[in-house]
């Protein structure tokens, strides 16, 4: 069987930790920032991990991460 190809668009959006967890940026960070509270904006800065089946799908897109 040949090598699997990495989907580059997904690879650019995903970070892999030392323990192998996949991290992503949070949504809602682009528009209407003045309407959001400082606490909410601080939380949006943090990276988030994938939930449930979503991680399995992303692992297929980034097989060697």
C-alpha positions as a Python dict, from the first residue, in 0.01 Angstrom:
ca = {
    (1, 'X'): (0, 0, 0),
    (2, 'X'): (128, 348, -87),
    (3, 'X'): (183, 639, 141),
    (4, 'X'): (-115, 845, 253),
    (5, 'X'): (-117, 1209, 150),
    (6, 'X'): (-152, 1485, 407),
    (7, 'X'): (-420, 1744, 335),
    (8, 'X'): (-212, 2062, 356),
    (9, 'X'): (-506, 2289, 434),
    (10, 'X'): (-584, 2082, 745),
    (11, 'X'): (-217, 2055, 845),
    (12, 'X'): (-186, 2435, 852),
    (13, 'X'): (-481, 2464, 1092),
    (14, 'X'): (-389, 2187, 1337),
    (15, 'X'): (-113, 2172, 1598),
    (16, 'X'): (-3, 1843, 1752),
    (17, 'X'): (108, 1834, 2115),
    (18, 'X'): (390, 1619, 2251),
    (19, 'X'): (137, 1367, 2382),
    (20, 'X'): (-30, 1347, 2041),
    (21, 'X'): (-345, 1553, 2102),
    (22, 'X'): (-468, 1774, 1819),
    (23, 'X'): (-532, 2142, 1889),
    (24, 'X'): (-715, 2405, 1684),
    (25, 'X'): (-798, 2775, 1705),
    (26, 'X'): (-1138, 2878, 1836),
    (27, 'X'): (-1401, 3031, 1611),
    (28, 'X'): (-1575, 3372, 1652),
    (29, 'X'): (-1245, 3562, 1667),
    (30, 'X'): (-1271, 3770, 1348),
    (31, 'X'): (-1569, 4001, 1367),
    (32, 'X'): (-1741, 4232, 1615),
    (33, 'X'): (-1461, 4218, 1870),
    (34, 'X'): (-1569, 4543, 2036),
    (35, 'X'): (-1899, 4383, 2138),
    (36, 'X'): (-1730, 4095, 2319),
    (37, 'X'): (-1619, 4118, 2680),
    (38, 'X'): (-1249, 4110, 2771),
    (39, 'X'): (-1298, 3776, 2945),
    (40, 'X'): (-1455, 3625, 2635),
    (41, 'X'): (-1176, 3757, 2411),
    (42, 'X'): (-913, 3612, 2645),
    (43, 'X'): (-1078, 3272, 2624),
    (44, 'X'): (-1090, 3291, 2244),
    (45, 'X'): (-710, 3329, 2233),
    (46, 'X'): (-658, 2983, 2380),
    (47, 'X'): (-627, 2673, 2166),
    (48, 'X'): (-899, 2410, 2192),
    (49, 'X'): (-891, 2037, 2129),
    (50, 'X'): (-1123, 1849, 1896),
    (51, 'X'): (-1434, 1687, 2038),
    (52, 'X'): (-1552, 1330, 1980),
    (53, 'X'): (-1567, 1204, 1623),
    (54, 'X'): (-1424, 1527, 1489),
    (55, 'X'): (-1072, 1429, 1600),
    (56, 'X'): (-1095, 1099, 1415),
    (57, 'X'): (-1189, 1283, 1094),
    (58, 'X'): (-900, 1527, 1129),
    (59, 'X'): (-651, 1247, 1199),
    (60, 'X'): (-745, 1099, 862),
    (61, 'X'): (-661, 1431, 696),
    (62, 'X'): (-329, 1465, 880),
    (63, 'X'): (-204, 1105, 904),
    (64, 'X'): (161, 1171, 998),
    (65, 'X'): (102, 1440, 1261),
}
